[in-house]
Amino acid sequence: MKENRKEHDEEIIRKMMQPEMKKAPENLKYRIMHQINTEKALTPQKKKPGKESGNLLREMGAIFGSMYAVLSAMVIGAYLLQGKDFLLTPQFIGPVVLVASVFSLFWLMTRLDAYLKIRKK
């Protein structure tokens, strides 16, 4: 009898609470999915590892552009100070080759570093 009364009381409480319960709007699912998609769009995405050709060209342009600027300054300085005959002497060609070698080695090190970073990921 107590169980019967307990069930009856619970049913009465449910009936009393039912009109008070708010029903979810019909477009709730659409709004939740829209919010999830918005959050996905706003969170930063991880880049896929791959070759970055733009970065490679930018590095080459910066390094070899600097090299040609240094070589141009050397040529202009040597031409103004020593004359055009000095440009073909070993005393001038040696430093030109050294500058070109240093910049090329620097470019090689940057490419190796980029390769190792990609491989580490």
C-alpha positions as CSV (number, residue, x, y, z in Angstrom):
1,M,0.0,0.0,0.0
2,K,2.9,2.3,0.8
3,E,4.4,1.6,-2.5
4,N,1.1,2.3,-4.3
5,R,0.8,5.6,-2.4
6,K,4.4,6.5,-3.2
7,E,3.8,5.9,-6.9
8,H,0.6,7.9,-6.8
9,D,2.4,10.8,-5.1
10,E,5.2,10.7,-7.7
11,E,2.7,10.7,-10.5
12,I,1.0,13.8,-9.0
13,I,4.3,15.6,-8.6
14,R,5.2,14.8,-12.3
15,K,1.8,16.1,-13.5
16,M,2.3,19.3,-11.5
17,M,5.8,19.8,-12.9
18,Q,5.0,19.0,-16.5
19,P,3.3,22.3,-17.4
20,E,6.2,24.2,-15.7
21,M,8.8,22.4,-17.8
22,K,9.9,24.4,-20.8
23,K,10.0,22.8,-24.2
24,A,13.0,23.2,-26.4
25,P,12.4,25.4,-29.5
26,E,12.2,23.5,-32.8
27,N,15.3,25.2,-34.2
28,L,17.4,24.3,-31.2
29,K,19.3,21.6,-33.1
30,Y,20.1,24.0,-36.0
31,R,21.3,26.7,-33.5
32,I,23.6,24.2,-31.7
33,M,25.1,22.9,-34.9
34,H,25.6,26.5,-36.1
35,Q,27.4,27.3,-32.9
36,I,29.6,24.2,-33.2
37,N,30.5,25.2,-36.7
38,T,31.3,28.7,-35.7
39,E,33.6,27.6,-32.9
40,K,35.4,25.3,-35.3
41,A,35.9,28.1,-37.7
42,L,37.2,30.4,-35.0
43,T,39.7,28.0,-33.4
44,P,43.1,27.9,-35.0
45,Q,43.7,24.9,-37.2
46,K,46.9,23.0,-37.3
47,K,48.7,23.3,-40.6
48,K,49.3,20.1,-42.5
49,P,53.0,19.4,-42.8
50,G,54.1,19.8,-46.4
51,K,56.4,21.8,-48.6
52,E,56.1,25.5,-48.3
53,S,57.3,26.7,-51.7
54,G,56.4,30.3,-50.9
55,N,58.7,30.2,-47.9
56,L,61.5,28.6,-49.9
57,L,61.3,31.3,-52.5
58,R,61.2,34.0,-49.9
59,E,64.3,32.6,-48.1
60,M,66.2,32.3,-51.4
61,G,65.2,35.8,-52.4
62,A,66.3,37.3,-49.1
63,I,69.6,35.4,-48.8
64,F,70.7,35.6,-52.5
65,G,69.4,39.1,-52.8
66,S,71.6,40.2,-49.9
67,M,74.5,38.3,-51.5
68,Y,74.1,40.2,-54.8
69,A,73.8,43.5,-52.9
70,V,77.1,42.8,-51.2
71,L,78.7,41.7,-54.4
72,S,77.4,44.8,-56.2
73,A,78.9,47.0,-53.4
74,M,82.2,45.2,-53.8
75,V,82.3,45.6,-57.6
76,I,81.3,49.3,-57.4
77,G,83.9,50.0,-54.7
78,A,86.7,48.1,-56.5
79,Y,85.8,49.8,-59.8
80,L,85.9,53.3,-58.2
81,L,89.0,52.7,-56.2
82,Q,91.2,50.5,-58.4
83,G,89.7,50.7,-61.9
84,K,88.2,48.1,-64.2
85,D,91.4,46.1,-64.6
86,F,91.3,45.1,-60.9
87,L,88.0,43.3,-61.3
88,L,89.6,40.4,-63.2
89,T,92.6,39.9,-60.8
90,P,92.7,37.0,-58.3
91,Q,92.9,39.5,-55.4
92,F,89.3,40.5,-56.3
93,I,87.9,37.2,-57.5
94,G,89.0,35.4,-54.3
95,P,86.8,37.6,-52.0
96,V,83.9,37.4,-54.5
97,V,84.0,33.6,-54.4
98,L,84.3,33.7,-50.6
99,V,81.3,35.9,-50.2
100,A,79.3,33.8,-52.6
101,S,80.3,30.6,-50.8
102,V,79.4,32.0,-47.4
103,F,75.9,33.1,-48.5
104,S,75.3,29.7,-50.3
105,L,76.4,27.9,-47.1
106,F,74.0,30.0,-45.1
107,W,71.2,29.2,-47.5
108,L,72.0,25.5,-47.2
109,M,71.9,25.7,-43.4
110,T,68.5,27.3,-43.5
111,R,67.1,24.7,-45.8
112,L,68.6,21.9,-43.6
113,D,67.0,23.5,-40.5
114,A,63.6,23.7,-42.2
115,Y,63.8,20.1,-43.3
116,L,64.7,18.9,-39.8
117,K,61.8,20.9,-38.3
118,I,59.3,19.3,-40.7
119,R,60.8,15.9,-40.1
120,K,60.6,16.4,-36.3
121,K,56.8,17.2,-36.5
